[in-house]
Amino acid sequence: MNSKKKDHSSYGRFKNLPWFDRMSNSSILVGGAGGIGSWVSLFLARASAEVFTVDMDIVGEENLAGQTYGKEDIGKSKVEALNDVILRLCGQDTYNGIEEEVVADEGFWLTRVPKADVIVAGFDNLTARRIMYEEWKKNGKEVSFFVDGRLTAESGQIFTLCKSATEEQFAGYEATYFSDDERTELPCTMKATTHCGALIGAMIVTEITNWMANLSNPAFPRTVGNFEFHLPIMFIEQPKYKVPDAVTI
């Protein structure tokens, strides 16, 4: 591991965790630099990974509600704006933006798939998501991890696969696809929140660190899997104490 990376202040408090060395030597391809991908890229860069993020969109004012960008980023390409955010917040030079559309059999992003230890699909359309998944299934590393994140303003889903998954697991994931025409379009004022984007980004990175920890220390396995959350009914932990009755003074 590069000694400059090892001593970087942004991860000095967690560099002895069981996944850190593997993360520091990993290459991660992130599909999308929006409500999921911008947060995932930021968190992974801070965790010492080499990140390649592919997106062709421009930052608009509407993106400020749920993504990492600020007003000064409006009008920039998302991958350029994300580079500025990561440099400002992490001081990292391991982020790489790929400004292009994800289409089958075309683009620089394809060259990154066989080199990636982890692929994260966070696009806002299922067509690009499916193209990235099929490319990983066909040409990804034998020891690699695929994560698919899907997000609304107050809910999300995360699906995970590794190359050793069963045919039933692959089929179960593929059954979650539908055409973009079938997607229910929400009102524009109910599409994105910053806290939900950051939440799913953190959960995706946790799935990645769990997978890496299992490779590094299989004697103490961590849970890696699929899950869904809805913010109004999601409880991290129920209180274990009785709420006291009101006291009359």
BAVO-86717 format. One record per residue: residue in three letters; x, y, z of N, C-alpha, C in turn. Coordinates in pm, whole numbers, plus 50000, padded with zeros to 5 digits. Each point is the difference from the previous one (the first is absolute). Example, Ala and Ser with C-alpha at 12.3 -4.5 7.8 and 13.67 -1.06 7.14 Angstrom:
! BAVO-86717
ALA513194943150780499115011950000500905012050000/SER499655010549928500825011950006499235010950073/
! end
This chain:
! BAVO-86717
MET500844988150000499165011950000500885012550000/ASN499625010049923500735012549992500085006550138/SER501235003750046500165005550134499285013450014/LYS499935007549890499285012850002498524997550031/LYS499444989649938498614996250028499844995850146/LYS500924991850045499904994250135499975010850106/ASP500705011049978500135010350101499015011649982/HIS499114998949904499075011049971499095002650120/SER499845012750035499245003650121498524996749990/SER499434999149880498554998049988499584986150045/TYR500954990650010499624986750051500934995150111/GLY500645009350066500894996250109499304993250116/ARG498685002750017499274994350112499454986049972/PHE500134995149874499454986649974500904991149914/LYS501255003849984500864992549909500414986250052/ASN499684996750125500284986650050498794990749996/LEU498915004449939498834991449985500314988949900/PRO499314988550010500394988349920499845001549850/TRP499245009849956499795001949857500925010749940/PHE500745007350083500665012049950501094997149897/ASP500854990350025501084997349905499454996049864/ARG498954991750001499404996049873499365012149931/MET499335008550076499405012049942501075009049940/SER501125001550069501075008849953500634995349871/ASN499874987249972500574994549878498924996149898/SER498825005550016498894996349913499735010549893/SER499374995549892499505008849895498494998049993/ILE499265010950011498544999150006499395008649890/LEU499114994049923499305007049892498605003450046/VAL499675012849999498685004750044499235005149879/GLY498824994649980499145004349891499045010750047/GLY500205012349953499155011050039500665008950103/ALA499815013249985500565009750095498875008450057/GLY498854993650023498825007250048499704997150145/GLY498714997350029499544998450137500614988450073/ILE500444989749929500714988750060501495001249975/GLY500395001249874501414999349963500865011150054/SER499445012150016500845010850052500404997350145/TRP499054994850080500314996850140500924987950011/VAL499704989549923500844988150004501455003549961/SER500165007949896501355003849955500745007850109/LEU499315009350063500615007850107500424991150116/PHE499104991250045500304991550115501124990149968/LEU500014994649879501044990549962501365006949989/ALA500025012149944501265007549991500545002850139/ARG499135003650092500445002650137500494987350067/ALA499494988549954500434987250057501234994449930/SER500615007549909501294997249937499944992249869/ALA498804997449946499904992649874500365008749880/GLU500434993449893500125006749870498644999049933/VAL499395011449970498625000549952499955005249857/PHE499254992949916499705004349865498495001849990/THR499545012349976498575002949997499625004449859/VAL499004993549942499595002949863498625006650000/ASP499915011349931498755007449988500185010249888/MET498925003449933500095009949892499175012550028/ASP499365000750117499085011050029500715012550050/ILE499255011049999500445012950050499285002850131/VAL500665006450095499365003650126498985011149975/GLY498764997450042498945009949992499565004050140/GLU499265010850010499545004750131499184989550073/GLU499244992149921499164989650061500824989150067/ASN501274998749963500854989550058500485003350141/LEU499885012550042500545004050130499214993850115/ALA498764995849974499164994550107500494986550049/GLY500624992049913500324986450041501414995449973/GLN500855008549944501334995749959501075008250072/THR501264997149976501075006250079500335014349957/TYR499355005149897500445012449937499435012550066/GLY500695011349975499565013050048499715009349884/LYS499565012150030499625009549895501165003049906/GLU501224999850054501165003049916500254989349895/ASP499354988550014500204989049905499005000049885/ILE498965008350008498985000349896500635003549865/GLY499704991949900500545002249865501244991849970/LYS500654994550103501154991149978499504986049965/SER500854992249934499684985849988500054993950138/LYS499174989850024499954994150133501334993750039/VAL500674993749904501274993550038501075010450033/GLU499945011649935500955010950034499665005950136/ALA498715002550024499585005650127500334990450115/LEU499804987149976500304990050103501494999850032/ASN500825001849900501455000850022500325011650094/ASP499355011649978500245011650085499544997450143/VAL498844993550015499474996950133500964990850076/ILE500454989449932500874990250065501355006150037/LEU500555008349913501275006550032499835009350119/ARG498875007150004499785009650107499774993050134/LEU499234989149999499624993550125500974989150044/CYS500714994149904500884988650034501465002749972/GLY500295009349910501385002149960500574988449923/GLN499104991849940500434987849932500245002449850/ASP500984992949945500245000649856499754986449937/THR499164991850065499734986549949498644999249932/TYR499335011449982498725000149930500245002649851/ASN499244993049915500125001449855498605001149940/GLY499735011049931498715001849935500014995249856/ILE498954993349960499844995449861498725006449947/GLU500175010049916498845007449951499514993949869/GLU499134990150013499444993749882498734992550036/GLU499234996749898498774992450018500324985150003/VAL499304992850086500194985550008499084993449898/VAL500614995249893499284992549898500764987149975/ALA499304990149951500624986849979501125000849898/ASP501134993450031501134998449908500605013149953/GLU499975010150085500575012849959500425008050122/GLY501215005849995500405009150105501194995250082/PHE500705009950058501154997150084499594992250125/TRP498785002250049499574993350123500114984849987/LEU499824994949878500094985549978501374994650037/THR501045007949978501354995350030500244998850150/ARG499175006650081500184999750144499324987850064/VAL499024994149932499244989050060500904988150036/PRO500874995049910500834988550036501045003150107/LYS500245012950028501005004050098499385003450136/ALA498685001250004499345004750122499804988750100/ASP500295003150125499714990750109498545000950042/VAL499445011849982498605002450034499375008449891/ILE498764996849965499205008149907498765004650075/VAL499725012949996498795005450062499145006349890/ALA498794994949982499075005549902499035009250074/GLY500115013049974499125009650066499355009649903/PHE499814995549876499405008549897498535002950031/ASP499485010749939498595003050016499154993849889/ASN500624991149921499214992549902500454985549999/LEU499034991249981500274985650010500764994649879/THR499915006849887500714995249881501505000150023/ALA500545011450047501435001050028500414990450111/ARG499144998750100500274990850111500164985749949/ARG499104996049912500044986349948501224997749911/ILE500365010049920501194998949914501244997850086/MET500125007750109501174998650087500024986450068/TYR498844995450046499914987050065500394988949904/GLU499475000249878500294989249905501474999949960/GLU500605011949991501445000749970500814994150114/TRP499615003150124500704994250115499824984850003/LYS498794995249978499744985650003500844992749896/LYS500205006349886500734993749889501525001750015/ASN500455011950040501435003049994500635004550133/GLY499235000250107500545004350128500964989950059/LYS500825004650095500934991250071499264988650068/GLU500694988650013499394988650069499755003350148/VAL500915007650059499785004550138499655014849992/SER498725002749983499515013749993498585000550052/PHE499535012050024498745002250070499175010049922/PHE498724997049980499105008949927498925004950097/VAL499795013250001498985006050086499105008749915/ASP498704998550018498995007849928499185007650104/GLY500035013349993499225008250092498895007249927/ARG498805000150061498845006849942499385008850107/LEU499565012049960499715010250100498805008549960/THR499155003250099499025010749986500285010150112/ALA499105009250022500255010450100500094994450141/GLU499264989150029499984994750137500054984850006/SER500514993649898500144985550004501114995849904/GLY500424987650016501064995249912500114984950004/GLN500684994749901500284985749992501484998249965/ILE500604989650055501374996449966500034985149970/PHE500584996649884500184986049959501494997549984/THR500464988250043501414996849989500194986149938/LEU501104998749926500364987249940501514998849994/CYS500514987850013501394997149967499994989149894/LYS501154997649939500064990549888499664985850043/SER500134997050129499714986550049498524998150037/ALA499165010049970498574998850030499394988549921/THR498924994650052499314988949932499195005449882/GLU499634990849911499155004049888498675005650050/GLU499534994550109498745004950057500165014450049/GLN501165003250059500245013650047500135009749883/PHE500694995849894500085008549880498615002349941/ALA499224989349990498655001149943499115008950086/GLY500144999050132499215008250090500305014849982/TYR501285003249983500365013949977499485004849865/GLU500204992049897499585004149866498505002049990/ALA499254993350087498545001650001499575013750051/THR500935007750058499655013350051500005010549889/TYR500424996349882500055009749890498645001449934/PHE499735012049956498835002949917500415011449908/SER499195003049900500395010549907499815013750066/ASP500765009949953499865013450054498615005649975/ASP499334995349894498655004649970498994995750108/GLU500324989150072499094994950102500185007050134/ARG501025008150012500295006450128498955010650032/THR499535000250125499055010150044500745013050026/GLU499605010549933500675012950013499395007950114/LEU500815003650098499525007750115500025014949966/PRO499195008150071500095014549983501425004850026/CYS500435010549929501395004350010500365004650141/THR498995003550082500285004550135500034988550100/MET499964987549951500044988350088501054989949953/LYS501075004849939500964990949936501304998150076/ALA500435009750079501354998850056500115007450133/THR500754993950092500385006750124501474997050025/THR500715009750054501434998350026500254988950101/HIS499214999850109500274990250105499764985849952/CYS499044997849909499754986549950501114995949902/GLY500475009549917501114996949911501254996350077/ALA500295007950106501174996950082499834986850073/LEU498764997150041499734987550072500254987949911/ILE499464999849880500204988449914501464999149957/GLY500665011649982501434999649969500804993550110/ALA499685003450125500704994150114499704985150011/MET498744996149973499654985850006500724992049893/ILE500125005649881500714993149892501474998250037/VAL500625010550053501404998950041500154989850112/THR499024999150089500044989950105499944985949941/GLU499174997949899499964987049933501384996649940/ILE500645010249941501314997849939501044996850107/THR500025007650109500984997350106499754986450065/ASN498734996050013499714986650054500554989149909/TRP499795001649869500504990149903501534999350006/MET500655011550007501465000350007500514994150131/ALA499315002950109500404994450130499894984849998/ASN498984994649933499854985549992501124993649920/LEU500485006949896501134994749923501285000250084/SER500155010650079501225001650077500024991850129/ASN498824998050057499924993250129498774990950004/PRO500024989149922498814991549989499594993050129/ALA500864999850099499664993550127498935007650076/PHE499835012849968498995008350066499115006549894/PRO499114992149940499225004949886499015011050038/ARG499855009449908499015010650014498864997349901/THR498845005550029498844998049915500105008749875/VAL499794993849884499925007049872498754994849931/GLY499155008949951498784995149935499175011049940/ASN498744997049974499075009449940499075005650108/PHE499635012549987499005005150094499295012249942/GLU498915003250064499155011249960499715008250124/PHE499905013349984499655008350115499005010749959/HIS499185003950095499035010949985500145008850123/LEU500415012349980500375008250115498905001850104/PRO498725001549966499015001850107499864988050094/ILE500414988049956499814988250085501324993050032/MET501145006549970501284993550025500495003450139/PHE500284989850081500555002050132501354993050007/ILE501035007350035501314993950016499974990750122/GLU499405004850110499924991950122498855005450084/GLN499154991150047498905004150087500545003150139/PRO499425009850069500455003050137499834987950092/LYS500954998150090499954988650092499585004450140/TYR499495012050011499595005150130498555004449994/LYS499365000650116498625004450010499985015350003/VAL499185005849916499885014550001499295004150128/PRO500595008850081499385003550129498685007349981/ASP499114998150095498745007349998500285014850023/ALA499055008249954500145014450023499955002950148/VAL500825009350042500065003650141499255013250020/THR499084999850094499245012150032500705007550112/ILE500305012349975500675008150103498985009450064/
! end
